[in-house]
Amino acid sequence: MRVAIRVRPGSSRAGVGGTHGESLVVKVSERAVDGRATEAALRALARALGVPRREIRLVSGTTSRDKVVAVEGDEQTLTAALERLRDAP
């Protein structure tokens, strides 16, 4: 399953929830230097979805705040988790 995310690096509170347009918002405390924010976002998304980090792969957006990731796992479970996260503040 592919998921569009919007990374907000340098946030005072890290977390996954809410939307920016059609993208799921992932806030991380790491700065956007040397891919640290991207890796932190992928780890945070994995935790929020309840899947191992190795099940999430960056598809596009290496240097952008807007990214597309591929997530492996049960599609029904992932869809339910994504809906819950999108509705979170």
MODELLER restraints for C-alpha pairs under 7 A, 6 or more apart:
rsr = mdl.restraints
at = mdl.atoms
rsr.add(forms.Gaussian(group=physical.xy_distance, feature=features.Distance(at['CA:1:A'], at['CA:70:A']), mean=5.52, stdev=0.5))
rsr.add(forms.Gaussian(group=physical.xy_distance, feature=features.Distance(at['CA:1:A'], at['CA:71:A']), mean=5.25, stdev=0.5))
rsr.add(forms.Gaussian(group=physical.xy_distance, feature=features.Distance(at['CA:1:A'], at['CA:72:A']), mean=6.49, stdev=0.5))
rsr.add(forms.Gaussian(group=physical.xy_distance, feature=features.Distance(at['CA:1:A'], at['CA:75:A']), mean=6.95, stdev=0.5))
rsr.add(forms.Gaussian(group=physical.xy_distance, feature=features.Distance(at['CA:2:A'], at['CA:68:A']), mean=6.59, stdev=0.5))
rsr.add(forms.Gaussian(group=physical.xy_distance, feature=features.Distance(at['CA:2:A'], at['CA:69:A']), mean=5.54, stdev=0.5))
rsr.add(forms.Gaussian(group=physical.xy_distance, feature=features.Distance(at['CA:2:A'], at['CA:70:A']), mean=4.40, stdev=0.5))
rsr.add(forms.Gaussian(group=physical.xy_distance, feature=features.Distance(at['CA:2:A'], at['CA:71:A']), mean=6.18, stdev=0.5))
rsr.add(forms.Gaussian(group=physical.xy_distance, feature=features.Distance(at['CA:3:A'], at['CA:68:A']), mean=5.57, stdev=0.5))
rsr.add(forms.Gaussian(group=physical.xy_distance, feature=features.Distance(at['CA:3:A'], at['CA:69:A']), mean=5.32, stdev=0.5))
rsr.add(forms.Gaussian(group=physical.xy_distance, feature=features.Distance(at['CA:3:A'], at['CA:70:A']), mean=6.33, stdev=0.5))
rsr.add(forms.Gaussian(group=physical.xy_distance, feature=features.Distance(at['CA:4:A'], at['CA:23:A']), mean=4.83, stdev=0.5))
rsr.add(forms.Gaussian(group=physical.xy_distance, feature=features.Distance(at['CA:4:A'], at['CA:24:A']), mean=6.33, stdev=0.5))
rsr.add(forms.Gaussian(group=physical.xy_distance, feature=features.Distance(at['CA:4:A'], at['CA:67:A']), mean=5.78, stdev=0.5))
rsr.add(forms.Gaussian(group=physical.xy_distance, feature=features.Distance(at['CA:4:A'], at['CA:68:A']), mean=4.45, stdev=0.5))
rsr.add(forms.Gaussian(group=physical.xy_distance, feature=features.Distance(at['CA:4:A'], at['CA:69:A']), mean=6.48, stdev=0.5))
rsr.add(forms.Gaussian(group=physical.xy_distance, feature=features.Distance(at['CA:5:A'], at['CA:23:A']), mean=4.66, stdev=0.5))
rsr.add(forms.Gaussian(group=physical.xy_distance, feature=features.Distance(at['CA:5:A'], at['CA:24:A']), mean=4.57, stdev=0.5))
rsr.add(forms.Gaussian(group=physical.xy_distance, feature=features.Distance(at['CA:5:A'], at['CA:25:A']), mean=5.76, stdev=0.5))
rsr.add(forms.Gaussian(group=physical.xy_distance, feature=features.Distance(at['CA:5:A'], at['CA:26:A']), mean=6.72, stdev=0.5))
rsr.add(forms.Gaussian(group=physical.xy_distance, feature=features.Distance(at['CA:5:A'], at['CA:66:A']), mean=5.90, stdev=0.5))
rsr.add(forms.Gaussian(group=physical.xy_distance, feature=features.Distance(at['CA:5:A'], at['CA:67:A']), mean=5.30, stdev=0.5))
rsr.add(forms.Gaussian(group=physical.xy_distance, feature=features.Distance(at['CA:5:A'], at['CA:68:A']), mean=6.12, stdev=0.5))
rsr.add(forms.Gaussian(group=physical.xy_distance, feature=features.Distance(at['CA:6:A'], at['CA:20:A']), mean=6.75, stdev=0.5))
rsr.add(forms.Gaussian(group=physical.xy_distance, feature=features.Distance(at['CA:6:A'], at['CA:23:A']), mean=5.73, stdev=0.5))
rsr.add(forms.Gaussian(group=physical.xy_distance, feature=features.Distance(at['CA:6:A'], at['CA:24:A']), mean=5.95, stdev=0.5))
rsr.add(forms.Gaussian(group=physical.xy_distance, feature=features.Distance(at['CA:6:A'], at['CA:25:A']), mean=4.82, stdev=0.5))
rsr.add(forms.Gaussian(group=physical.xy_distance, feature=features.Distance(at['CA:6:A'], at['CA:26:A']), mean=6.05, stdev=0.5))
rsr.add(forms.Gaussian(group=physical.xy_distance, feature=features.Distance(at['CA:6:A'], at['CA:65:A']), mean=5.50, stdev=0.5))
rsr.add(forms.Gaussian(group=physical.xy_distance, feature=features.Distance(at['CA:6:A'], at['CA:66:A']), mean=4.63, stdev=0.5))
rsr.add(forms.Gaussian(group=physical.xy_distance, feature=features.Distance(at['CA:6:A'], at['CA:67:A']), mean=6.33, stdev=0.5))
rsr.add(forms.Gaussian(group=physical.xy_distance, feature=features.Distance(at['CA:7:A'], at['CA:25:A']), mean=6.07, stdev=0.5))
rsr.add(forms.Gaussian(group=physical.xy_distance, feature=features.Distance(at['CA:7:A'], at['CA:26:A']), mean=4.91, stdev=0.5))
rsr.add(forms.Gaussian(group=physical.xy_distance, feature=features.Distance(at['CA:7:A'], at['CA:27:A']), mean=5.88, stdev=0.5))
rsr.add(forms.Gaussian(group=physical.xy_distance, feature=features.Distance(at['CA:7:A'], at['CA:41:A']), mean=6.69, stdev=0.5))
rsr.add(forms.Gaussian(group=physical.xy_distance, feature=features.Distance(at['CA:7:A'], at['CA:65:A']), mean=4.94, stdev=0.5))
rsr.add(forms.Gaussian(group=physical.xy_distance, feature=features.Distance(at['CA:7:A'], at['CA:66:A']), mean=6.47, stdev=0.5))
rsr.add(forms.Gaussian(group=physical.xy_distance, feature=features.Distance(at['CA:8:A'], at['CA:26:A']), mean=6.17, stdev=0.5))
rsr.add(forms.Gaussian(group=physical.xy_distance, feature=features.Distance(at['CA:8:A'], at['CA:27:A']), mean=4.66, stdev=0.5))
rsr.add(forms.Gaussian(group=physical.xy_distance, feature=features.Distance(at['CA:8:A'], at['CA:28:A']), mean=6.18, stdev=0.5))
rsr.add(forms.Gaussian(group=physical.xy_distance, feature=features.Distance(at['CA:8:A'], at['CA:65:A']), mean=6.92, stdev=0.5))
rsr.add(forms.Gaussian(group=physical.xy_distance, feature=features.Distance(at['CA:9:A'], at['CA:27:A']), mean=6.13, stdev=0.5))
rsr.add(forms.Gaussian(group=physical.xy_distance, feature=features.Distance(at['CA:9:A'], at['CA:28:A']), mean=5.07, stdev=0.5))
rsr.add(forms.Gaussian(group=physical.xy_distance, feature=features.Distance(at['CA:9:A'], at['CA:29:A']), mean=5.83, stdev=0.5))
rsr.add(forms.Gaussian(group=physical.xy_distance, feature=features.Distance(at['CA:9:A'], at['CA:30:A']), mean=5.76, stdev=0.5))
rsr.add(forms.Gaussian(group=physical.xy_distance, feature=features.Distance(at['CA:9:A'], at['CA:31:A']), mean=5.23, stdev=0.5))
rsr.add(forms.Gaussian(group=physical.xy_distance, feature=features.Distance(at['CA:9:A'], at['CA:32:A']), mean=6.00, stdev=0.5))
rsr.add(forms.Gaussian(group=physical.xy_distance, feature=features.Distance(at['CA:9:A'], at['CA:37:A']), mean=5.80, stdev=0.5))
rsr.add(forms.Gaussian(group=physical.xy_distance, feature=features.Distance(at['CA:10:A'], at['CA:28:A']), mean=6.11, stdev=0.5))
rsr.add(forms.Gaussian(group=physical.xy_distance, feature=features.Distance(at['CA:10:A'], at['CA:29:A']), mean=4.39, stdev=0.5))
rsr.add(forms.Gaussian(group=physical.xy_distance, feature=features.Distance(at['CA:10:A'], at['CA:30:A']), mean=5.30, stdev=0.5))
rsr.add(forms.Gaussian(group=physical.xy_distance, feature=features.Distance(at['CA:10:A'], at['CA:31:A']), mean=4.96, stdev=0.5))
rsr.add(forms.Gaussian(group=physical.xy_distance, feature=features.Distance(at['CA:11:A'], at['CA:27:A']), mean=5.91, stdev=0.5))
rsr.add(forms.Gaussian(group=physical.xy_distance, feature=features.Distance(at['CA:11:A'], at['CA:28:A']), mean=5.56, stdev=0.5))
rsr.add(forms.Gaussian(group=physical.xy_distance, feature=features.Distance(at['CA:11:A'], at['CA:29:A']), mean=4.73, stdev=0.5))
rsr.add(forms.Gaussian(group=physical.xy_distance, feature=features.Distance(at['CA:12:A'], at['CA:29:A']), mean=5.98, stdev=0.5))
rsr.add(forms.Gaussian(group=physical.xy_distance, feature=features.Distance(at['CA:13:A'], at['CA:27:A']), mean=6.99, stdev=0.5))
rsr.add(forms.Gaussian(group=physical.xy_distance, feature=features.Distance(at['CA:13:A'], at['CA:29:A']), mean=6.67, stdev=0.5))
rsr.add(forms.Gaussian(group=physical.xy_distance, feature=features.Distance(at['CA:14:A'], at['CA:27:A']), mean=4.80, stdev=0.5))
rsr.add(forms.Gaussian(group=physical.xy_distance, feature=features.Distance(at['CA:14:A'], at['CA:28:A']), mean=4.46, stdev=0.5))
rsr.add(forms.Gaussian(group=physical.xy_distance, feature=features.Distance(at['CA:14:A'], at['CA:29:A']), mean=5.75, stdev=0.5))
rsr.add(forms.Gaussian(group=physical.xy_distance, feature=features.Distance(at['CA:15:A'], at['CA:26:A']), mean=5.99, stdev=0.5))
rsr.add(forms.Gaussian(group=physical.xy_distance, feature=features.Distance(at['CA:15:A'], at['CA:27:A']), mean=5.11, stdev=0.5))
rsr.add(forms.Gaussian(group=physical.xy_distance, feature=features.Distance(at['CA:15:A'], at['CA:28:A']), mean=6.65, stdev=0.5))
rsr.add(forms.Gaussian(group=physical.xy_distance, feature=features.Distance(at['CA:15:A'], at['CA:44:A']), mean=6.94, stdev=0.5))
rsr.add(forms.Gaussian(group=physical.xy_distance, feature=features.Distance(at['CA:16:A'], at['CA:25:A']), mean=5.93, stdev=0.5))
rsr.add(forms.Gaussian(group=physical.xy_distance, feature=features.Distance(at['CA:16:A'], at['CA:26:A']), mean=4.52, stdev=0.5))
rsr.add(forms.Gaussian(group=physical.xy_distance, feature=features.Distance(at['CA:16:A'], at['CA:27:A']), mean=6.16, stdev=0.5))
rsr.add(forms.Gaussian(group=physical.xy_distance, feature=features.Distance(at['CA:16:A'], at['CA:44:A']), mean=6.96, stdev=0.5))
rsr.add(forms.Gaussian(group=physical.xy_distance, feature=features.Distance(at['CA:16:A'], at['CA:45:A']), mean=6.68, stdev=0.5))
rsr.add(forms.Gaussian(group=physical.xy_distance, feature=features.Distance(at['CA:16:A'], at['CA:48:A']), mean=6.70, stdev=0.5))
rsr.add(forms.Gaussian(group=physical.xy_distance, feature=features.Distance(at['CA:16:A'], at['CA:85:A']), mean=6.71, stdev=0.5))
rsr.add(forms.Gaussian(group=physical.xy_distance, feature=features.Distance(at['CA:17:A'], at['CA:24:A']), mean=6.50, stdev=0.5))
rsr.add(forms.Gaussian(group=physical.xy_distance, feature=features.Distance(at['CA:17:A'], at['CA:25:A']), mean=5.55, stdev=0.5))
rsr.add(forms.Gaussian(group=physical.xy_distance, feature=features.Distance(at['CA:17:A'], at['CA:26:A']), mean=6.59, stdev=0.5))
rsr.add(forms.Gaussian(group=physical.xy_distance, feature=features.Distance(at['CA:17:A'], at['CA:85:A']), mean=4.68, stdev=0.5))
rsr.add(forms.Gaussian(group=physical.xy_distance, feature=features.Distance(at['CA:17:A'], at['CA:86:A']), mean=5.49, stdev=0.5))
rsr.add(forms.Gaussian(group=physical.xy_distance, feature=features.Distance(at['CA:17:A'], at['CA:88:A']), mean=4.99, stdev=0.5))
rsr.add(forms.Gaussian(group=physical.xy_distance, feature=features.Distance(at['CA:17:A'], at['CA:89:A']), mean=6.09, stdev=0.5))
rsr.add(forms.Gaussian(group=physical.xy_distance, feature=features.Distance(at['CA:18:A'], at['CA:24:A']), mean=6.06, stdev=0.5))
rsr.add(forms.Gaussian(group=physical.xy_distance, feature=features.Distance(at['CA:18:A'], at['CA:25:A']), mean=5.56, stdev=0.5))
rsr.add(forms.Gaussian(group=physical.xy_distance, feature=features.Distance(at['CA:18:A'], at['CA:85:A']), mean=6.37, stdev=0.5))
rsr.add(forms.Gaussian(group=physical.xy_distance, feature=features.Distance(at['CA:18:A'], at['CA:86:A']), mean=4.58, stdev=0.5))
rsr.add(forms.Gaussian(group=physical.xy_distance, feature=features.Distance(at['CA:18:A'], at['CA:87:A']), mean=5.85, stdev=0.5))
rsr.add(forms.Gaussian(group=physical.xy_distance, feature=features.Distance(at['CA:18:A'], at['CA:88:A']), mean=5.18, stdev=0.5))
rsr.add(forms.Gaussian(group=physical.xy_distance, feature=features.Distance(at['CA:18:A'], at['CA:89:A']), mean=5.23, stdev=0.5))
rsr.add(forms.Gaussian(group=physical.xy_distance, feature=features.Distance(at['CA:19:A'], at['CA:25:A']), mean=5.27, stdev=0.5))
rsr.add(forms.Gaussian(group=physical.xy_distance, feature=features.Distance(at['CA:19:A'], at['CA:86:A']), mean=5.75, stdev=0.5))
rsr.add(forms.Gaussian(group=physical.xy_distance, feature=features.Distance(at['CA:24:A'], at['CA:86:A']), mean=6.10, stdev=0.5))
rsr.add(forms.Gaussian(group=physical.xy_distance, feature=features.Distance(at['CA:26:A'], at['CA:41:A']), mean=6.06, stdev=0.5))
rsr.add(forms.Gaussian(group=physical.xy_distance, feature=features.Distance(at['CA:28:A'], at['CA:37:A']), mean=6.52, stdev=0.5))
rsr.add(forms.Gaussian(group=physical.xy_distance, feature=features.Distance(at['CA:28:A'], at['CA:40:A']), mean=6.41, stdev=0.5))
rsr.add(forms.Gaussian(group=physical.xy_distance, feature=features.Distance(at['CA:28:A'], at['CA:41:A']), mean=6.21, stdev=0.5))
rsr.add(forms.Gaussian(group=physical.xy_distance, feature=features.Distance(at['CA:30:A'], at['CA:36:A']), mean=6.24, stdev=0.5))
rsr.add(forms.Gaussian(group=physical.xy_distance, feature=features.Distance(at['CA:30:A'], at['CA:37:A']), mean=5.09, stdev=0.5))
rsr.add(forms.Gaussian(group=physical.xy_distance, feature=features.Distance(at['CA:31:A'], at['CA:37:A']), mean=5.60, stdev=0.5))
rsr.add(forms.Gaussian(group=physical.xy_distance, feature=features.Distance(at['CA:42:A'], at['CA:53:A']), mean=7.00, stdev=0.5))
rsr.add(forms.Gaussian(group=physical.xy_distance, feature=features.Distance(at['CA:42:A'], at['CA:56:A']), mean=6.83, stdev=0.5))
rsr.add(forms.Gaussian(group=physical.xy_distance, feature=features.Distance(at['CA:43:A'], at['CA:53:A']), mean=5.77, stdev=0.5))
rsr.add(forms.Gaussian(group=physical.xy_distance, feature=features.Distance(at['CA:46:A'], at['CA:52:A']), mean=5.92, stdev=0.5))
rsr.add(forms.Gaussian(group=physical.xy_distance, feature=features.Distance(at['CA:46:A'], at['CA:53:A']), mean=5.27, stdev=0.5))
rsr.add(forms.Gaussian(group=physical.xy_distance, feature=features.Distance(at['CA:46:A'], at['CA:56:A']), mean=6.84, stdev=0.5))
rsr.add(forms.Gaussian(group=physical.xy_distance, feature=features.Distance(at['CA:49:A'], at['CA:78:A']), mean=6.61, stdev=0.5))
rsr.add(forms.Gaussian(group=physical.xy_distance, feature=features.Distance(at['CA:49:A'], at['CA:81:A']), mean=5.98, stdev=0.5))
rsr.add(forms.Gaussian(group=physical.xy_distance, feature=features.Distance(at['CA:55:A'], at['CA:71:A']), mean=5.74, stdev=0.5))
rsr.add(forms.Gaussian(group=physical.xy_distance, feature=features.Distance(at['CA:55:A'], at['CA:72:A']), mean=5.07, stdev=0.5))
rsr.add(forms.Gaussian(group=physical.xy_distance, feature=features.Distance(at['CA:56:A'], at['CA:69:A']), mean=6.60, stdev=0.5))
rsr.add(forms.Gaussian(group=physical.xy_distance, feature=features.Distance(at['CA:56:A'], at['CA:70:A']), mean=5.68, stdev=0.5))
rsr.add(forms.Gaussian(group=physical.xy_distance, feature=features.Distance(at['CA:56:A'], at['CA:71:A']), mean=4.63, stdev=0.5))
rsr.add(forms.Gaussian(group=physical.xy_distance, feature=features.Distance(at['CA:56:A'], at['CA:72:A']), mean=6.52, stdev=0.5))
rsr.add(forms.Gaussian(group=physical.xy_distance, feature=features.Distance(at['CA:57:A'], at['CA:69:A']), mean=5.50, stdev=0.5))
rsr.add(forms.Gaussian(group=physical.xy_distance, feature=features.Distance(at['CA:57:A'], at['CA:70:A']), mean=5.20, stdev=0.5))
rsr.add(forms.Gaussian(group=physical.xy_distance, feature=features.Distance(at['CA:57:A'], at['CA:71:A']), mean=6.64, stdev=0.5))
rsr.add(forms.Gaussian(group=physical.xy_distance, feature=features.Distance(at['CA:58:A'], at['CA:68:A']), mean=6.33, stdev=0.5))
rsr.add(forms.Gaussian(group=physical.xy_distance, feature=features.Distance(at['CA:58:A'], at['CA:69:A']), mean=4.48, stdev=0.5))
rsr.add(forms.Gaussian(group=physical.xy_distance, feature=features.Distance(at['CA:58:A'], at['CA:70:A']), mean=6.42, stdev=0.5))
rsr.add(forms.Gaussian(group=physical.xy_distance, feature=features.Distance(at['CA:59:A'], at['CA:68:A']), mean=5.40, stdev=0.5))
rsr.add(forms.Gaussian(group=physical.xy_distance, feature=features.Distance(at['CA:59:A'], at['CA:69:A']), mean=5.05, stdev=0.5))
rsr.add(forms.Gaussian(group=physical.xy_distance, feature=features.Distance(at['CA:59:A'], at['CA:70:A']), mean=6.37, stdev=0.5))
rsr.add(forms.Gaussian(group=physical.xy_distance, feature=features.Distance(at['CA:60:A'], at['CA:67:A']), mean=5.56, stdev=0.5))
rsr.add(forms.Gaussian(group=physical.xy_distance, feature=features.Distance(at['CA:60:A'], at['CA:68:A']), mean=5.21, stdev=0.5))
rsr.add(forms.Gaussian(group=physical.xy_distance, feature=features.Distance(at['CA:61:A'], at['CA:67:A']), mean=4.33, stdev=0.5))
rsr.add(forms.Gaussian(group=physical.xy_distance, feature=features.Distance(at['CA:61:A'], at['CA:68:A']), mean=6.53, stdev=0.5))
